[in-house]
């Protein structure tokens, strides 16, 4: 048993490290492809588009927005796939032990769906607002750095610093609103999980005392 514990731990760590490396590599390749396509697309857009779009905004799209694809792959798609396989296995084992207890454990799923439905739109809107503010911040820095000679020639450094501070303040405010929505969602999920756990423990205890489990 001791040798098996060590052997399984080694196998688990090796496969986990390899899978994480491959996943990160795939995410990096995805970001690279998106960046190349986005840059090529920007070069092909009309001059009218570039006249009304700030350079910093386009830079933000290529440098930062493309990173969201890697976060989506590493933090959502891959865990959802492995989590689905784990869920199927766990439910099968649970049903083989006690069907009613399994139903009680799964009863919290509609609550999760409801919480996602309630918080999803708010988090999405606040996330969009935050990224717009970050884009505006990058645009401001890009424009100010490209005009640095004129700024220093006319001693506009204090004015530019004040404008940047205002933009940074707006970005901070939108980020805090996003974080508050995410924390509220996480808290509600945690409470729902606690209530579901308590219900399963209570039902399981009753069935043990009745001699049916």
RANORJO-V501494 format. One line per field, one symbol per residue. ss: DSSP state (@ for helix, = for strand, . for the rest). psi: psi as a letter, one per 20 degrees, with the letter a starting at -180 (. if undefined). burial: + if it has 9 or more other ideal C-beta (glycine too) atoms within 8 Angstrom, else -. A space follows every 50 residues. Layout:
ss = ???
psi = ???
burial = ???
This chain:
ss = .@@@@@@@@@@@@@@@@@@@@@@@@@@@@@@@@@@@@@@@@@@@..@@@@ @@..@@@@@@@@@@@.@@@@@@@@@@@@@@@@@@@@@@@@@@@@@@@.@@ @@@@@@..@@@@@@@@@@@@@@@@@@@@@@@@@@@@@@@@@@@@@@.@@@ @@@...@@@@@@@@@@@@@@@@@@@@@@@@@@@@@@@@@@@@@@@@@@@@ @@@@@@@@@....
psi = gghgggghgggggghggghgghgggggghgggggggggggghhiqqhggh hipqghghgggghghhhhhhhgghiggghhghhggggggggggghhgogh hgghhiiighgggggghghggghgghgggghghhghghgggghhhikhgh ghhjljghghhghghgghggggghghggggghhgghghgggghggggggg ggggghhghiji.
burial = ----------------------++-+++-++--++--++--+-------+ ----+++++++++++++-++++++-+-+------------+--++--+-- ++-++-++--++--+---+--++--++-+++-++++++++++++------ ++---+---+--++--++-++--++-++--++-++--++--++-++--++ --++--++----+
